[in-house]
C-alpha cells in the first residue's frame, strides 16, 4: 500500500537520478566562524592574529588581525588593526587597514584609516588621515618574514 509503484517509469528514473546525485555531490556543512572575546577586565600585550570574529572589551596593546573586529564602548586598543570589517565604539590609537570601518558615536580614534568604506556617526572623534583604497587589506606586513641570523664576531683579533 505504501511501497513504490511498480510500473511507473518516471518514478524509477527520478529515483535513479537522485541516487546518482547523492553518490557524487555530498555536501559537507560549512564550519562555523570562530568567535573570540577579550573581556572588560582583561589586558593583553602582544600581537593578536586570528580568523573569524573578535570582540574587544578590555585593553589591547599590540597589533590586531581578524576578519571582523568589534571594539566595544570603554575598550582601548593601542596598535595597528587589520580587519575585513571593523566597528569601533572605544578608543584606538594606531593605523587601521579595513575594507569596512564604522566609528560609532562613542569612538575616539587617533591614527590613519585606510578603508574601502568609512562611516562616522555623530559625536565620534577622529584625528588622522582617511584614505580610500579598493582593497585596504593589500598592505605589506611590517613584521619581517625572516630575521637575519646572528653572526659570531671574533673579538680576540
N, C-alpha and C positions, 0 to 999 in steps of 0.2 A: 504494500500500500504506500509506504513512504520511500521505497527504493528508487533507483534510477529507472527512467523509462528505457525500455529495451530497444525500441525500434527507431528512436528519434536521432537521425544523423547529425543534426545541428547541435544537440546536447553532447554527443560524443566528440565532435570537432572542438567545441568550446572546452570540454574537459581536457582534451589532448593539448590544446594551445596553452591552457593555464598551467599544466604540468611542466611543459617546456619552459615557460617563462619563470616558474619558480625554481627550476633547476639552474638557470643561468643568471638570474637577477635577484640575488639575495641581498637585500639592503640591510646594512648594519645601522643601528641608531647612532646619531651624532653624539659625541661626547659633550657633556655639559661644560659650559665655560667656567673655568676656575674663578673663584671669588675669594679675595683676601681682605683683611681689615686690620688697621693699626688703630687701636683704641685710644680714647682721650687721655688715659693715664700712662701711655707708652711713649717713650722717646727712643728713637733709633738713629745711630750714626753709622753711615756706610751707604753702599750702593744697593738699590733695590731693583731687581730685574725679574720680570715675570710676564706670562701671557694671561690674558683674561682681565678681570675687573679688580681694581684696588681702591678701597676706601681708606682715606687717611683722616683720622680724627684727633691724632696726637701730634707729636713733633718729630720731624724727619730732617736730618742734616746729611745731605748727600744726593747723588743722582737717583732719579726715579724713572723706570722704564716699564710701561704696561700698556695693554690695549686700551682700556678705559680706566681713567683715574678720576676720582671724586675727592676733593679736598673740602672737608666739612667746616662749618662755622666754628671758629675757635682753634682750628688746626693751623700748623705752621710748617712750611717747607722751605729750607734754605739749601738751594742746589738746583741743578738743571732738571727739567722734566721733559720726557719724550713719551708721547701717547697718541693713539689714533683719535681718541675723544677725551677732553679734559673739562671738568666743571670745577670752578674754584669758588668757595664760599669763605675761605680763611685767608691766611697770609702766605704769599710766595715771594721769595727773593731769589731770582735766578733766571736763566734763559729757558724759554718754553718753545718746544717744537711739537706741534699737534695739528692734525688736519682740522678738527673742530674744537674751538675753545669757547667756553661760556664763563663770563665773570658775573656772579650773582651780586645782588645789592650789598652784601657784606664782604665782598672780596677786596683785598688790598694786595696789589701786585707791583713789585719793583723789579723791572728787568724787561728784556726784549721778548716779543712774542712773534714767532714765525708760524703762520697758520694758512689754511685754505678758507675757513670761515671763522669769524670772530663776532660774538655777541656780548655786549656790555650793558648790564642793567643799570638803571638809575641809582645813584649813590655809590656805585663801585668805584674804587680808587685804582688808577693805573698810571704808573710813571715809568716811561721807557719808550721804546720804538716798536711799532707794529708793522710787520711786513707780510703781505700776502704772497704765498707760494702755492703752486698747483699741488705739489706733494711736499709738505713741510717735514716729512719724516726722512726724506732723502738727504741726510746730512752726514758728513764724515764723523766718526766717533772720535772723541777727544782722548780716549784711552788707547795707548799704543797697543797694536796687535801682538808684538813680541818685544820684550825688553832686551836690550843688549846685555850679553853675559859679562860678568866682571872678569877683568884680566889681572893676572898676577903681575906685580911690579917688583923687580929686584931692587931693593934699597941699599944693598951692600956694595953696589958698584958693578 
